[in-house]
Amino acid sequence: MSDNNASLNWFRHAAPYINDLRGRTLVIAMPGDALEHGNFRNLVHDLALLASLGVRLVVVHGARAQVNRALAERGIENQFHGNTRVTDRETLEITKAAVGKLRFDIEAAFSQGLPDSPMARSALKVISGNFVTARPIGVLDGVDLRWTGSVRRMEVDTINRALEQGALVLLSPLGTSLTGELFNLNYLDLAAEAARALQAEKLVLFREPRSCWSTARQCTN
């Protein structure tokens, strides 16, 4: 009985926040490390629950850990200018592969019906695509960052239409330029721009304390 009362009291205290956030947009930024963490499944459950309560969710993910591991396996040295990755052609191809796998893994996590959870038999629709137009950062302090880019434009109307349909929008840290080139993006910069462009209610960042997730530039893929 005491557990039931505690749950009921929790729900009563949470109700005002649920009502306040219903119909509002939250941007969730997750580093690549988080997608391999043992708690990721619980995070998926929590986000699906928020979506079921009418919160509009945009999830932005990184891929730094996966890209670093893939480079190390191939014996390729990481190249950085300060804390910004220099993305040469080979690194870009590795980044594309890592980001593509993560995107499908995230979509699968939200599409499996979430058994043994409060959202059992309630798969959440995930929509991803070419929502981001990028541009090259170019030469910084005399160093050509090659295919490392920044956000030029975001397809706000398209994203909003997906959110209005109750879907979760997934943004990956790659963007296509006006000339069709692909650029590696900083996932925290992408999340911040998404929050600004979509006029989000909150930008939520997941990170480990005292780790490389602490600053945006250290989280470049």
The 8 nearest C-alpha neighbors of each residue, nearest first, counted from 0:
[[1, 3, 2, 4, 5, 6, 7, 8],
 [2, 0, 4, 3, 5, 6, 7, 8],
 [3, 1, 5, 0, 4, 6, 7, 8],
 [2, 4, 0, 6, 1, 5, 7, 8],
 [5, 3, 7, 1, 6, 2, 8, 0],
 [4, 6, 2, 8, 3, 7, 9, 1],
 [7, 5, 9, 3, 4, 8, 10, 2],
 [6, 8, 4, 10, 9, 5, 3, 11],
 [7, 9, 11, 5, 10, 6, 4, 12],
 [10, 8, 6, 12, 7, 11, 5, 13],
 [9, 11, 13, 7, 8, 12, 14, 6],
 [12, 10, 8, 14, 13, 9, 7, 15],
 [11, 13, 9, 10, 14, 8, 15, 16],
 [14, 12, 10, 16, 11, 15, 9, 17],
 [13, 15, 17, 11, 16, 12, 10, 18],
 [16, 14, 18, 17, 13, 19, 12, 11],
 [17, 15, 19, 18, 14, 13, 20, 12],
 [18, 16, 14, 20, 19, 15, 21, 13],
 [17, 19, 15, 21, 16, 20, 14, 52],
 [18, 20, 16, 17, 21, 15, 23, 22],
 [21, 19, 23, 17, 18, 54, 16, 22],
 [22, 20, 53, 54, 18, 23, 19, 17],
 [21, 23, 54, 53, 55, 20, 24, 19],
 [24, 22, 20, 21, 54, 55, 200, 25],
 [23, 25, 55, 199, 200, 56, 54, 26],
 [24, 26, 201, 56, 199, 200, 202, 55],
 [25, 27, 57, 202, 58, 194, 56, 203],
 [26, 28, 58, 203, 59, 202, 57, 204],
 [29, 27, 59, 204, 60, 58, 190, 203],
 [28, 30, 60, 205, 33, 61, 59, 204],
 [31, 29, 61, 32, 33, 60, 62, 28],
 [30, 32, 62, 61, 33, 34, 64, 63],
 [33, 31, 30, 34, 35, 64, 36, 62],
 [34, 32, 36, 35, 31, 30, 29, 39],
 [33, 35, 32, 31, 36, 39, 30, 29],
 [36, 34, 33, 32, 37, 39, 31, 38],
 [37, 35, 33, 38, 39, 34, 32, 40],
 [36, 38, 39, 35, 40, 33, 41, 34],
 [37, 39, 36, 41, 40, 42, 33, 35],
 [40, 38, 42, 41, 36, 37, 34, 43],
 [41, 39, 43, 42, 38, 44, 37, 108],
 [42, 40, 44, 43, 38, 39, 45, 37],
 [43, 41, 39, 45, 44, 40, 46, 38],
 [42, 44, 40, 46, 41, 45, 47, 39],
 [45, 43, 41, 47, 42, 46, 48, 40],
 [46, 44, 42, 48, 47, 43, 41, 49],
 [47, 45, 49, 43, 48, 44, 42, 50],
 [46, 48, 50, 44, 49, 45, 43, 51],
 [47, 49, 51, 45, 46, 50, 44, 52],
 [50, 48, 46, 52, 51, 47, 54, 45],
 [49, 51, 54, 47, 53, 52, 48, 46],
 [52, 50, 48, 49, 53, 47, 54, 165],
 [53, 51, 49, 50, 54, 48, 21, 17],
 [52, 54, 21, 50, 51, 22, 55, 49],
 [53, 55, 21, 50, 22, 49, 23, 52],
 [56, 54, 24, 23, 162, 22, 25, 50],
 [57, 55, 25, 167, 24, 26, 54, 58],
 [56, 58, 26, 168, 167, 169, 27, 25],
 [57, 59, 27, 169, 26, 28, 170, 168],
 [60, 58, 170, 28, 190, 171, 27, 169],
 [61, 59, 29, 30, 171, 28, 186, 31],
 [60, 62, 30, 31, 186, 63, 172, 29],
 [61, 63, 31, 65, 220, 64, 66, 98],
 [64, 62, 220, 66, 65, 31, 61, 67],
 [65, 63, 67, 66, 31, 62, 32, 68],
 [64, 66, 68, 62, 67, 63, 97, 69],
 [67, 65, 69, 63, 68, 64, 94, 62],
 [68, 66, 70, 64, 65, 69, 63, 71],
 [67, 69, 71, 65, 66, 70, 64, 72],
 [70, 68, 66, 72, 71, 67, 65, 73],
 [71, 69, 75, 67, 73, 68, 72, 66],
 [70, 72, 74, 68, 73, 69, 75, 67],
 [73, 71, 69, 70, 74, 68, 75, 67],
 [74, 72, 70, 71, 75, 69, 68, 76],
 [73, 75, 71, 72, 70, 76, 69, 77],
 [76, 74, 70, 73, 71, 77, 72, 90],
 [75, 77, 78, 74, 70, 71, 73, 67],
 [78, 76, 79, 75, 70, 67, 84, 85],
 [79, 77, 85, 84, 76, 80, 86, 83],
 [80, 78, 84, 85, 83, 81, 82, 77],
 [79, 81, 83, 82, 84, 85, 78, 142],
 [80, 82, 83, 79, 84, 216, 217, 78],
 [81, 83, 217, 216, 80, 79, 84, 219],
 [84, 82, 80, 79, 81, 216, 219, 85],
 [85, 83, 79, 78, 86, 219, 80, 82],
 [84, 86, 144, 79, 78, 87, 147, 145],
 [87, 85, 146, 147, 90, 145, 91, 84],
 [86, 88, 90, 89, 145, 91, 146, 85],
 [87, 89, 91, 90, 92, 86, 146, 145],
 [90, 88, 92, 91, 87, 93, 86, 94],
 [91, 89, 93, 87, 92, 88, 86, 94],
 [90, 92, 94, 88, 89, 93, 86, 87],
 [93, 91, 95, 89, 94, 90, 88, 96],
 [94, 92, 90, 96, 91, 95, 97, 89],
 [95, 93, 91, 97, 92, 96, 66, 98],
 [94, 96, 92, 98, 93, 97, 99, 91],
 [95, 97, 99, 93, 94, 98, 100, 92],
 [98, 96, 94, 100, 99, 95, 65, 66],
 [99, 97, 101, 95, 100, 96, 94, 102],
 [100, 98, 102, 96, 101, 97, 95, 103],
 [99, 101, 103, 97, 102, 98, 104, 96],
 [102, 100, 104, 98, 99, 103, 105, 97],
 [101, 103, 99, 105, 100, 104, 98, 106],
 [102, 104, 106, 100, 105, 101, 107, 99],
 [105, 103, 101, 107, 102, 106, 100, 108],
 [106, 104, 108, 102, 107, 103, 101, 109],
 [105, 107, 103, 109, 108, 104, 125, 110],
 [106, 108, 110, 104, 105, 109, 103, 111],
 [109, 107, 105, 106, 110, 111, 104, 43],
 [108, 110, 106, 107, 123, 111, 122, 105],
 [111, 109, 122, 107, 108, 112, 123, 106],
 [112, 110, 113, 109, 108, 122, 107, 114],
 [111, 113, 122, 120, 121, 119, 110, 114],
 [112, 114, 119, 111, 118, 116, 120, 115],
 [115, 113, 119, 116, 112, 120, 118, 111],
 [116, 114, 119, 113, 117, 118, 112, 120],
 [115, 117, 118, 119, 114, 113, 44, 41],
 [116, 118, 119, 115, 44, 48, 113, 114],
 [119, 117, 116, 121, 113, 120, 48, 44],
 [120, 118, 114, 113, 116, 121, 112, 117],
 [121, 119, 112, 122, 118, 113, 114, 111],
 [120, 122, 112, 119, 118, 123, 113, 110],
 [123, 121, 112, 110, 111, 120, 109, 124],
 [122, 124, 109, 110, 125, 121, 47, 166],
 [123, 125, 166, 167, 122, 126, 110, 109],
 [126, 124, 167, 166, 168, 106, 123, 127],
 [127, 125, 168, 169, 167, 166, 124, 128],
 [128, 126, 169, 168, 170, 125, 129, 130],
 [129, 127, 130, 126, 170, 169, 131, 171],
 [128, 130, 131, 174, 127, 175, 132, 154],
 [129, 131, 154, 128, 153, 132, 158, 157],
 [132, 130, 153, 174, 129, 152, 133, 154],
 [131, 133, 152, 175, 174, 151, 176, 153],
 [134, 132, 150, 176, 151, 174, 175, 149],
 [133, 135, 148, 176, 149, 151, 150, 136],
 [136, 134, 148, 137, 147, 149, 146, 133],
 [135, 137, 148, 149, 147, 134, 138, 144],
 [138, 136, 135, 143, 144, 145, 139, 148],
 [137, 139, 143, 142, 141, 144, 140, 136],
 [138, 140, 142, 141, 143, 137, 144, 136],
 [141, 139, 142, 138, 143, 80, 137, 144],
 [140, 142, 139, 138, 143, 144, 137, 80],
 [143, 141, 138, 139, 140, 144, 80, 137],
 [142, 144, 138, 145, 137, 139, 141, 85],
 [143, 145, 85, 147, 137, 138, 142, 86],
 [144, 146, 143, 86, 147, 87, 85, 137],
 [147, 145, 182, 86, 148, 183, 87, 144],
 [148, 146, 183, 86, 182, 144, 145, 135],
 [149, 147, 135, 136, 182, 134, 184, 183],
 [148, 150, 133, 134, 184, 136, 135, 151],
 [151, 149, 133, 152, 132, 134, 189, 131],
 [152, 150, 133, 132, 134, 149, 153, 131],
 [151, 153, 132, 150, 131, 154, 133, 130],
 [152, 154, 131, 155, 130, 132, 151, 196],
 [155, 153, 130, 157, 156, 158, 131, 152],
 [154, 156, 158, 157, 153, 159, 197, 196],
 [157, 155, 159, 158, 154, 160, 161, 153],
 [158, 156, 160, 159, 155, 154, 161, 130],
 [157, 159, 155, 161, 160, 156, 154, 162],
 [160, 158, 162, 156, 161, 157, 163, 155],
 [159, 161, 163, 157, 162, 158, 156, 164],
 [160, 162, 158, 164, 159, 163, 166, 157],
 [163, 161, 159, 165, 166, 164, 160, 55],
 [162, 164, 160, 165, 161, 159, 166, 55],
 [165, 163, 161, 162, 166, 160, 159, 167],
 [164, 166, 162, 163, 167, 161, 55, 50],
 [167, 165, 124, 162, 125, 164, 161, 168],
 [166, 168, 125, 56, 57, 126, 124, 169],
 [167, 169, 57, 126, 125, 127, 58, 166],
 [168, 170, 58, 127, 57, 59, 126, 167],
 [171, 169, 59, 58, 127, 168, 172, 60],
 [170, 172, 173, 60, 59, 169, 98, 61],
 [173, 171, 184, 186, 61, 183, 185, 170],
 [174, 172, 183, 184, 182, 171, 181, 175],
 [173, 175, 133, 131, 182, 132, 181, 176],
 [174, 176, 181, 132, 133, 180, 179, 182],
 [177, 175, 133, 179, 180, 178, 132, 134],
 [176, 178, 179, 175, 132, 180, 133, 134],
 [179, 177, 176, 180, 175, 181, 134, 133],
 [180, 178, 176, 177, 175, 181, 174, 132],
 [181, 179, 176, 175, 178, 182, 177, 174],
 [180, 182, 175, 174, 176, 179, 173, 183],
 [183, 181, 146, 148, 174, 147, 173, 175],
 [182, 184, 147, 173, 148, 146, 172, 174],
 [185, 183, 172, 148, 173, 149, 186, 147],
 [184, 186, 219, 188, 187, 189, 220, 172],
 [185, 187, 189, 61, 172, 188, 184, 190],
 [188, 186, 190, 189, 215, 185, 191, 28],
 [187, 189, 191, 185, 190, 186, 192, 215],
 [188, 190, 186, 192, 187, 191, 193, 185],
 [191, 189, 187, 193, 192, 188, 59, 28],
 [192, 190, 188, 194, 193, 189, 187, 195],
 [191, 193, 195, 189, 194, 190, 196, 188],
 [192, 194, 190, 196, 191, 195, 197, 189],
 [195, 193, 199, 191, 197, 192, 196, 198],
 [194, 196, 192, 198, 193, 197, 191, 199],
 [195, 197, 193, 198, 194, 192, 155, 153],
 [196, 198, 199, 194, 195, 193, 155, 24],
 [199, 197, 195, 196, 194, 200, 24, 193],
 [200, 198, 24, 194, 197, 201, 25, 195],
 [199, 201, 24, 25, 23, 198, 202, 194],
 [202, 200, 25, 199, 203, 26, 24, 194],
 [201, 203, 26, 25, 27, 194, 204, 199],
 [204, 202, 27, 28, 26, 201, 205, 25],
 [205, 203, 28, 27, 206, 29, 202, 187],
 [204, 206, 29, 28, 203, 30, 207, 33],
 [207, 205, 212, 204, 208, 213, 30, 29],
 [206, 208, 210, 212, 209, 205, 213, 211],
 [209, 207, 210, 206, 213, 212, 211, 205],
 [210, 208, 207, 213, 211, 212, 206, 214],
 [211, 209, 212, 208, 207, 213, 206, 214],
 [210, 212, 213, 217, 218, 214, 209, 207],
 [213, 211, 210, 206, 214, 218, 207, 217],
 [212, 214, 211, 210, 209, 208, 206, 215],
 [215, 213, 217, 216, 212, 218, 211, 187],
 [214, 216, 218, 217, 187, 188, 213, 219],
 [217, 215, 82, 218, 219, 214, 83, 185],
 [216, 218, 82, 215, 214, 219, 211, 212],
 [219, 217, 215, 216, 212, 220, 63, 185],
 [218, 220, 185, 216, 217, 83, 84, 63],
 [219, 63, 62, 218, 185, 61, 66, 183]]
